[in-house]
Amino acid sequence: MPRVPLGDWVDSGVNWLVGHLSWLFDAVKAVMEGMYDGIDAVLGSPAPLLMAGILAVIAWWLRGLPAGVLAFAGFALVDSLQLWDQAMSTLALVLVATVIALAVSIPLGIWAARSKAVGAAVRPVLDLLQTMPSMVLLIPAMLFFGLGTAAGVVATLIFALAPGVRMTELGIRQVDPELVEAAEAFGTTRRDILWRVQLPLALPTIMAGVNQVIMLGLSMVVIAGMVGTGGLGGAVNEAIGQLDIGYGFEAGVGIVVLAVYLDRITGALGTQLSPLGRRTAAKAPRRAWEYRPRPAVAVVGIVVLALVAGGVGVFGSAGTTSAASGTDVGKGKEIRIGYIPWDEGIASTFLWKEILQERGFKVTTTQYAAGPLYTGLATGQIDFETDSWLPTTHAEYWKKYGKRLDDLGKWYGPTSLELSVPSYVKDVDSLADLKAHASEFGGKIVGIEPSAGEMSLLKTKVLKEYGLDGAYRVIDGSTPAMLAELKRAYAKKEPVLVTLWSPHWAYSSYDLKKLRDPRLAWGEGDGVHTLARKGFAGDNPRVGRWLKDFSMTEKQLTGLEARIQRAGKGKEQDAVRAWLRENPGLVDKWAPVSGGHAQSRAAG
């Protein structure tokens, strides 16, 4: 049977939409980002414990004193984990996605409940949305809206839309038809029947749908962290990329706190809004600790907290980062750097973050997979990145996006790609030796990120060149996962075959053999290049010149990588500062200020 080119049709359709409706996507993006920025500012302005108190008062009003105490304790824990800003960003994104999803799903659910034709037409679309893998939704969202908040909101609301429609339709259809007939007999209009009979009685079911929309939205926010939405989703994505179990668990705890809070609050809100729920709650006996303040009392409590906060100055203020050197050439201008969680990428990214901050720039760094990183550069949402391996490893990305990027030159090289084994593995010294020893390695090659150019080259060229296609399968994963498997096998003296590259600190930490490549399937080696969005060097001529003139020796790079490894997760910037103090004068060499060198803090 001939292949149906469904994927090609979808690609053509998406390309047409991007080419002809970009103005519409830009307008929608502006609205979404405006909503997000407003809510995030409200949630992030008070000091963490003040905001925790406000959220606790809301829980107390809706569910009683124990719920309020537990809410405060949960959010205090999030603050103690130093994840407060990420948690509030995630909450803001969930709220924006939920509001938009409900604005679409509830009217659509009502329409589907009152029209069998609409219900029949909507049902297969909802089935598609609920069964489509959630990560697939990120691809069109990223293409239409770029990286960041808007793409995350769109992917989240699409993923969470279906239960809102279904539960609204179900709730209205479950209203007793005799009640509707009685209302019609008294001459009630269809609009009044909807507002005074069907919606009040269907409200518990609708609120259950709202709850599901919020929960699905929260789960999707984590996946949306892959496209730079930040928040707790970005923290989880970062932990996965670096195989940091502790940091991932902490971010997971923050998500659990948000999920439990939102679940309990929406459930209680449904009871408060439903006439039947209010009557049932009013008749139920209450103990002292189940006392709930009246809405007016709750509002007064929140206002008092806000006034006290203002009086003692606990509202946060957007601080400005001052230049560490004597010359503030950046004057607070923002520069956005993206990076892949590879060791040389992390090292060079945080090195340039420190250098640019010392020169007075405001720098934000965000971790991405290779695909979103290049997309962000091509669309101008990322200013530059420092870890492109050209001309071979990242040739596929350069071919696709090169016309929309500026190559600021090579700062390290030549590099090499290789498969490596521990030195205790005997009789395996070349790629040509692998076929006869496939069973020794379990027929597995432990790989890194599937989007990495090395993985593509391995699968499409290296395996075929040495006849290893049927003997080995490449295990997709991540760089930290590969290093963890290498560490585990090395400790047990077990055979392991991993993808590596040079330079890499693993060669100084373990006794490894680089397998020779007599047929040059890997190519002759790359240079590590800095790529920027089109026009970045023109907009920032001084920074562009610094980046073009930048270079590092192998000793410098591996030394910085080792320092960051020893410092641990979250302390990359501290490691860079310590390394710069041990190597005085490098900041002035790599980022000279015209009219004389400024004395940098790192050299002090």
Beta strands, then each sheet from edge to edge (+ up, - down):
strand 1: 334-339
strand 2: 362-367
strand 3: 384-390
strand 4: 405-412
strand 5: 416-422
strand 6: 444-446
strand 7: 473-475
strand 8: 498-502
strand 9: 512-514
strand 10: 527-533
sheet 1: 1+ 2+
sheet 2: 3+ 10- 4+
sheet 3: 8+ 5- 9+
sheet 4: 6+ 7+
end
